Amino acid sequence: MLADCLARADGDHRAAYARYERRMRPFVALNQALATENPGGPASEESVERAKNALSLDG
């Protein structure tokens, strides 16, 4: 993902990192939320599926 963002940025690493952040943020946020959803127990299957599918390689 990072390599793709860097390749598309025409040498502008700041733009590449900003793009990477925008693309990764939903995935990271949903996966971090899994840790606190159900303290002492597993996260719901729905939350796990949503987190797994939050990353899009198109874009």
C-alpha angles and dihedrals in degrees: 000000000000092000090052092051091049092048092052095047099075092228096315101125093179091058089045093053092046090052091047090051092050092049097045101039098082091049094047094045094050093046093048089051090058089069094061102031096093111010110213094012142061125285117252118272089240092056092047092051092047091051093047091052098043094093118084120192090194110088 
